[in-house]
Amino acid sequence: MRLWMCLLLVVGCSSTNSPAPAPTPDVGAADAAPPLPSLGLNDVSVLLPIPSSPAAKGYLGPTTSGAKGELLPRAVYDEIPKFGVEPAEGLDYARMRAIGIRFDGCFPAPAGCEAQIRVVMQPITDQRATLDSAIHLFYRLTEDELAELTVGLRQLRSLAPEVQDAPLDVHAALIAQGAQGEYGTALNELVLRYAGADNLRRMTFFLRSPSINEFWIMGGFDRANGALKPLDIVGVGKGNQRVDRLDDADTSTGYSYQFTPEGNTPETLTALMSTEVAKTSSAEDRAKALAAVARLENPTKYGPDQLPCGGCHVTTVVAAFTKRDHGLDMATLPDTFMSSHDLTVRGDAAKTPSSLRAFGWFGKLPMISQRVVNESAAVVDDLEKRFPRTK
């Protein structure tokens, strides 16, 4: 304002009749662009609502292609072994759709860590449900791409006013806006800009037998220069791990699991492998096994490659039933993951022994494991520290 009055005084004392020049805009803090939003758990781990059918629009599939090629070429998918699982619960390339998308700036690697986008696909039925099988696809990012991606995630958050930072849940903006809404469209564009066959570096798989004699098979491949080699899984080796849900437990009241190979490295859950075993185990053994559960769920204790497949997929159920039956609460244990974020487990994972899904859907029920919640909190803190908001 003082600048504008000064200009008026100059004109009043001048011997000319020329008009006064326009005032220089006063660009202050009020006119500055607001900073991009902070990130929350639902920004780095996105659980999509189930598509109504494989034909539903707005969902990424194996043949969806972007700047780096198809998300999952058929030739890579065909490397998954055939296990004789009935099609009713098996993998189905044509029906696979992305139901979970995760962003990670520091997935532990042999040397340091690796930035990634990860896409979880499940087969979709024609009745708005999923089969209990899944593929987890890992796409490597460069550090420059990660920096760009983080800005993109903040911009995406601006399109999702319905979303809360936590707890981690089915994505509220996708529920409200639909998969073809502003947020869903921008999310797909962001994924396809940075993920495709060119940087697909790992594929893991998970499939379940029919409901009678339930068992799940887990395994995977690393991919380098277009070639696949079986994962060397801790405690399992270069093969697959099988998890059986034994028939000696009613899933409404208990659970009973068996691992093959047992995979008790680096932790053993023997005293809590079933509700019946837990009852007959000593209080000391139960406490030790629950401490192992806490470490398995803590991403600061173990990276995914330091663990066998099965352990992380049962801990959410085991912890919930141990607290119910024996009053043991992991919140009191020193190795339990702690965070300023709300780490509440949403969905049905803690009460569904018949599901081992870590981040996805079991039929029509959302499944989110404690380990995934904890990892998401760690990712948010890492990205906020390394790539702070800019104006």
Long-range contacts (C-beta under 8 A, 24 or more apart in sequence): 32-391, 33-391, 34-391, 35-389, 35-390, 35-391, 36-151, 36-154, 36-155, 36-157, 36-158, 36-389, 36-390, 37-154, 37-157, 37-158, 37-389, 38-154, 38-157, 38-165, 38-384, 38-389, 39-150, 39-153, 39-154, 39-157, 39-380, 39-383, 39-384, 40-157, 40-163, 40-164, 40-165, 40-166, 40-341, 40-380, 41-165, 41-166, 41-167, 41-168, 41-341, 41-342, 41-373, 41-376, 41-377, 41-380, 42-163, 42-164, 42-165, 42-166, 42-168, 42-169, 42-171, 42-172, 43-103, 43-153, 43-154, 43-156, 43-157, 43-160, 43-163, 43-380, 44-102, 44-103, 44-104, 44-153, 44-376, 44-379, 44-380, 44-383, 45-100, 45-101, 45-102, 45-103, 45-168, 45-359, 45-372, 45-375, 45-376, 45-379, 46-100, 46-101, 46-102, 46-171, 46-174, 46-187, 47-99, 47-100, 47-168, 47-169, 47-170, 47-171, 47-359, 47-360, 47-366, 47-368, 48-98, 48-99, 48-100, 48-101, 48-170, 48-171, 48-174, 48-179, 49-170, 49-171, 49-174, 49-175, 49-179, 50-99, 50-124, 50-128, 50-129, 50-130, 50-361, 50-364, 51-97, 51-99, 51-124, 51-128, 51-179, 52-128, 53-124, 53-125, 53-126, 53-127, 53-128, 54-94, 54-95, 54-97, 54-124, 54-126, 56-97, 56-124, 56-179, 57-179, 57-180, 58-178, 58-179, 58-180, 58-184, 58-185, 58-188, 59-97, 59-98, 59-99, 59-124, 59-179, 60-97, 60-98, 60-119, 60-121, 60-188, 60-191, 60-192, 61-96, 61-97, 61-98, 61-121, 62-93, 62-96, 62-121, 64-188, 64-192, 65-192, 65-196, 66-191, 66-192, 66-193, 66-195, 66-196, 67-192, 67-193, 67-194, 67-196, 68-139, 68-192, 68-194, 68-195, 68-196, 68-197, 68-198, 68-199, 69-196, 69-197, 69-198, 70-196, 70-197, 71-98, 71-119, 71-137, 71-192, 71-195, 71-196, 71-197, 71-200, 72-96, 72-121, 72-135, 72-137, 72-197, 72-200, 72-203, 73-197, 76-197, 76-200, 76-203, 76-223, 76-228, 77-135, 77-203, 79-203, 79-221, 79-228, 80-135, 80-203, 80-205, 81-219, 81-240, 83-207, 83-217, 85-133, 85-207, 85-208, 85-209, 85-210, 85-217, 86-209, 86-210, 88-131, 88-210, 89-131, 89-132, 89-133, 89-207, 89-208, 89-209, 89-210, 90-123, 90-131, 90-133, 90-207, 91-123, 91-131, 91-133, 91-135, 91-205, 91-207, 92-123, 92-131, 95-123, 95-124, 95-125, 95-131, 96-121, 96-122, 96-123, 96-124, 96-135, 97-121, 97-122, 97-124, 98-191, 99-124, 99-130, 99-360, 99-361, 100-359, 100-360, 101-187, 101-191, 102-359, 102-376, 102-379, 103-149, 103-153, 103-379, 103-383, 104-375, 104-379, 105-146, 105-150, 105-379, 105-382, 105-383, 105-386, 105-387, 106-379, 106-382, 107-138, 107-303, 107-304, 108-303, 108-304, 108-305, 108-306, 109-305, 114-140, 114-141, 115-140, 115-141, 115-142, 115-143, 115-145, 115-146, 115-149, 116-140, 116-141, 117-141, 117-149, 117-191, 117-194, 117-195, 119-191, 119-195, 120-359, 120-360, 122-360, 122-361, 128-364, 129-361, 129-363, 129-364, 130-360, 130-361, 130-362, 130-363, 130-364, 132-207, 132-208, 132-216, 132-355, 132-357, 132-362, 132-363, 133-205, 133-206, 133-207, 133-208, 134-205, 134-206, 134-207, 134-357, 134-360, 135-203, 135-204, 135-205, 135-206, 136-203, 136-204, 136-205, 136-206, 136-220, 137-195, 137-200, 137-202, 137-203, 138-200, 138-201, 138-202, 138-203, 138-204, 139-194, 139-195, 139-196, 139-199, 139-200, 139-201, 140-199, 140-201, 141-194, 141-199, 145-194, 146-387, 147-387, 149-190, 149-194, 150-383, 150-386, 150-387, 151-387, 152-190, 152-193, 153-190, 153-383, 154-389, 155-186, 156-183, 156-186, 156-187, 156-190, 159-183, 159-186, 165-341, 165-342, 166-341, 166-342, 166-343, 166-344, 166-377, 167-342, 167-343, 167-344, 167-345, 167-346, 167-373, 168-346, 168-368, 168-372, 168-373, 168-376, 169-346, 169-347, 169-366, 169-368, 170-346, 170-347, 170-366, 202-231, 203-228, 204-231, 204-309, 206-356, 206-357, 208-356, 211-354, 213-244, 213-247, 214-244, 214-245, 214-354, 215-242, 215-243, 215-244, 215-245, 216-242, 216-243, 216-310, 216-313, 216-356, 217-241, 217-242, 218-242, 218-243, 218-309, 218-310, 218-313, 219-309, 233-263, 233-308, 233-309, 234-263, 234-265, 234-266, 234-305, 234-306, 234-307, 234-308, 235-261, 235-262, 235-263, 235-264, 235-265, 235-266, 235-308, 236-261, 236-263, 236-308, 236-309, 237-261, 241-308, 241-309, 241-310, 243-309, 243-310, 243-313, 243-314, 243-356, 245-353, 245-354, 246-274, 248-274, 248-276, 249-274, 249-275, 249-276, 249-353, 251-352, 251-353, 251-354, 254-321, 254-353, 255-314, 255-317, 255-318, 255-321, 255-353, 257-310, 257-314, 259-308, 259-310, 259-311, 261-308, 263-308, 263-309, 263-310, 263-311, 265-308, 266-302, 266-306, 266-307, 267-292, 267-293, 267-295, 267-296, 267-311, 268-292, 269-293, 269-296, 269-311, 269-314, 269-315, 269-318, 272-318, 272-322, 275-321, 275-325, 278-321, 278-322, 278-325, 278-326, 279-325, 283-326, 286-322, 286-326, 286-328, 287-328, 290-319, 290-322, 290-328, 290-330, 290-333, 291-333, 291-335, 293-318, 293-319, 293-322, 293-330, 294-330, 294-333, 294-335, 294-336, 294-337, 295-335, 296-371, 297-330, 297-336, 297-337, 297-369, 297-370, 297-371, 297-374, 298-335, 298-336, 298-337, 298-374, 299-337, 299-371, 299-374, 299-375, 299-378, 300-337, 300-378, 301-335, 310-356, 312-358, 312-369, 312-371, 313-356, 313-357, 313-358, 313-369, 314-356, 315-369, 315-370, 315-371, 316-345, 316-349, 316-350, 316-369, 316-370, 316-371, 317-349, 317-350, 317-351, 317-352, 317-353, 319-350, 319-370, 320-350, 320-351, 321-353, 337-374, 337-377, 337-378, 339-374, 339-377, 339-378, 339-381, 341-377, 341-380, 343-370, 343-373, 343-374, 343-377, 344-373, 345-369, 345-370, 345-373
